[in-house]
Amino acid sequence: MRKPRVAFICVHNSCRSQMAEALGKHLASEVFDSYSAGTETKPQINQDAVRIMKDRFSIDMEETQHSKLLDELPEIDIVIKMGCNVICPFLPSQYEEDWGLDDPSGKPDEEFHRVIDIIEKNMVDLSRRISEGEIELQL
């Protein structure tokens, strides 16, 4: 049986969803495969996010990730919306939730750390819920 595929989505796929993809790979790769995407792309991942993730977790997102569109993803089992403040993108899945995170782009480092702390906490919880069968999926 394959691992569930989890997509972290937002509009631009340049900051929150990229950090979530990186943390999913870092913290939960034994439970699920992590992806991120958006309805628009940016030429590069948010450089503050890149710097802070590298400092905090030794993860170089520019080495392993790039901004992607929703239609570039494989079939997804779980969609996590990062919090769009407008209409979030739609991606078919078996399960969906919205983490409702504010975009830290253009804000001080403390805001990035706050958002990363929430993503990390949510990621551990999501991994636990999948492992314990609280989220039922047909794989």
C-alpha positions in Angstrom: 0.0 0.0 0.0 1.3 3.4 -0.9 1.6 6.3 1.5 -1.0 9.1 1.3 -0.2 12.1 -0.8 -0.7 15.4 1.0 -0.8 18.7 -0.9 -0.3 22.0 0.9 -1.9 24.7 -1.3 -2.3 28.4 -1.5 -2.5 30.9 -4.3 1.2 31.7 -5.1 3.0 28.6 -3.8 6.0 30.7 -2.7 5.9 30.8 1.1 3.6 29.0 3.5 2.9 26.1 1.3 6.6 25.7 0.4 7.5 25.7 4.1 4.8 23.1 4.8 6.0 20.9 2.0 9.6 21.1 3.4 8.4 20.4 7.0 6.2 17.5 5.8 9.2 15.9 4.1 11.4 16.6 7.2 8.9 15.5 9.9 6.5 13.1 8.4 8.0 11.4 5.3 7.5 7.9 6.9 3.8 8.6 7.1 2.9 10.6 3.9 4.4 12.2 0.8 4.4 16.0 0.8 3.7 18.3 -2.2 2.8 22.0 -2.6 1.3 24.0 -5.3 -0.8 27.0 -6.2 -3.0 28.6 -8.9 -0.1 31.0 -9.7 3.6 30.7 -9.4 6.4 33.0 -8.4 9.9 33.0 -10.0 11.4 31.9 -6.7 10.5 30.8 -3.2 10.2 33.6 -0.7 13.8 34.3 0.3 13.0 35.0 3.9 11.3 31.6 4.1 14.3 30.0 2.4 16.8 31.7 4.9 14.8 30.9 8.0 14.0 27.3 7.1 17.8 26.8 6.4 18.7 28.4 9.7 16.1 26.6 11.8 16.0 23.1 10.2 19.0 23.0 7.8 16.6 22.5 5.0 17.5 24.2 1.7 14.1 24.6 -0.1 15.7 26.0 -3.2 17.7 22.8 -3.6 14.7 20.5 -3.5 11.6 22.6 -4.3 10.2 25.1 -6.8 6.9 27.0 -7.3 4.4 24.6 -8.9 0.8 24.8 -10.3 -1.9 22.5 -9.1 -2.1 20.6 -12.3 1.6 19.6 -11.9 0.8 17.4 -8.9 0.0 13.6 -8.9 -3.4 12.5 -7.7 -3.7 13.9 -4.1 -5.4 12.2 -1.1 -5.3 15.0 1.4 -5.5 18.8 0.7 -4.3 21.3 3.3 -5.2 24.9 2.5 -2.8 27.3 4.1 -5.3 30.1 4.5 -6.0 32.2 1.4 -7.9 35.2 2.7 -9.7 35.0 -0.7 -11.1 32.0 -2.5 -8.6 29.1 -1.9 -7.7 27.0 -4.9 -9.7 23.7 -5.4 -7.9 20.4 -5.7 -9.9 17.1 -5.7 -9.1 14.9 -2.7 -10.6 12.5 -0.2 -10.0 14.8 2.8 -9.5 18.5 3.1 -8.8 21.0 5.9 -7.8 24.7 6.1 -5.0 25.7 8.5 -5.9 29.4 8.1 -2.4 30.8 8.3 -1.6 34.5 7.7 1.0 35.0 5.0 4.3 36.2 6.7 5.7 37.7 3.4 7.1 41.1 3.9 6.8 40.9 7.7 9.5 40.5 10.4 11.3 37.2 11.0 9.2 36.8 14.2 6.1 36.4 12.1 7.8 33.7 9.9 8.8 31.8 13.1 5.3 32.1 14.5 3.8 30.6 11.2 6.5 27.9 11.1 5.7 26.9 14.7 2.1 26.5 13.8 2.9 24.5 10.7 5.3 22.3 12.7 2.6 21.6 15.4 -0.1 21.0 12.7 2.3 18.7 10.8 3.0 16.5 13.8 -0.8 16.3 14.5 -1.6 15.5 10.9 1.0 12.7 10.9 -0.5 11.3 14.1 -4.1 11.4 12.8 -3.1 9.6 9.6 -1.0 7.0 11.4 -3.8 6.3 13.9 -6.5 6.1 11.1 -8.4 9.1 12.3 -8.4 10.3 8.7 -9.9 7.5 6.6 -8.5 7.2 3.1 -9.0 4.7 0.2 -5.4 4.1 -1.1 
